[in-house]
Amino acid sequence: MATAGAIAEWVGADAPRAARVGEGEPGAERAPSGAEIVRVSGVADAGDDSVVFATDDKALEAALRSWAGLILVSRGLEAAGDGRLLWVRDAKLAFAMVAARLKGRPGGRRIDARAFVEEAEGIGEGTRVGPGTVIGVGVRIGRDCDIQANVTIYAGTTLGDRVVVQAGAVLGSAGFGYVRDGETGEYLAFPQQGVLVIEEDVEIGANTTIDRGALGETRIGRGTKIDNLVHIAHNCRIGRQVVIAAQTGISGSTVVEDGAVIGGQVGIGDHAMIGTGVILGSGSGVLSGKKLRGAGEVFWGIPAQPLRSYLRDLARLRRGKVG
């Protein structure tokens, strides 16, 4: 829980201004109730213990009619002097910041009795481990992590602080690596004995799988957010603050540099490189060994190409001018 003044400090806003108290009806100008804020909410279920946000005029109108104890408002909007208003640069971002602060973490480890943990001493303070989760020998997990139900973390995996792993994810599994015997046509498994390193503030979606390195490491950079049903193969290096949407598959030894954005259902071949700040549109395909560069550049299609080229080719197809 927190006071309005504390929340104003968290998000870099001015403290709420005093205003006349209304008649107790939603929509009347109101002063802060004095109740401490304990939760974030939508306007429909807001109470004087909750904070809501508004990024446009319609949302602000609804927020002002609600019973919310505090309203985060993007600068540039106009409103009467309601004492519940906090003016911030980006109300949605500020709302997420408040949610993270209010969520908090328990002071000590909480390992569910139905989890199987080989070495509990490798788990940091404030970390929670859900039911059905299996954590192998030598796994190291930092502070204030949230490891949810039925997660499997193999030996040789390290997680930094404040990592979130949603239900069913598998971390540090053996990669898909085989050597073919040219004479017999048989496939022999190549050793998969490397490690997986997940840095601080990474979030991993449900049923996502991330393989360990073959002989070296797979690494996920700080602050990266990975959606549900994503596969990241052995020896990949994913940079910091990368966003990867659902059903994406990244083949072995691929590098994704800092700040890249990868849409849903993207397929990336092995040994490819996605440069800093590159944006890959949903459903795109990147050929093995391909290098895509250009911060802020959008690539789309199969094979992925700059958006302008992709749209030009589509127009040619419609006119029957292929090639």
Secondary structure, 3 states (H helix, E strand, C coil): CECHHHHHHHHCCCCCCCCCCCCCCCCCCCCCCCCCECEECCHHHCCCCEEEEECCHHHHHHHHHCCCCEEEEECCCCCCCCCCEEEECCHHHHHHHHHHHHHCCCCCCEECCCCEECCHHHECCCCEECCCCEECCCCEECCCCEECCCCEECCCEEECCCCEECCCCEEEECCCCEEECCCCCCEEECCCCCEEEECCCCEECCCCEEECCCCCEEEECCCCEECCCCEECCCCEECCCCEECCCCEECCCCEECCCCEECCCCEECCCCEECCCCEECCCCEECCCCEECCCCCEEECCCCEEHHHHHHHHHHHHCCCCC
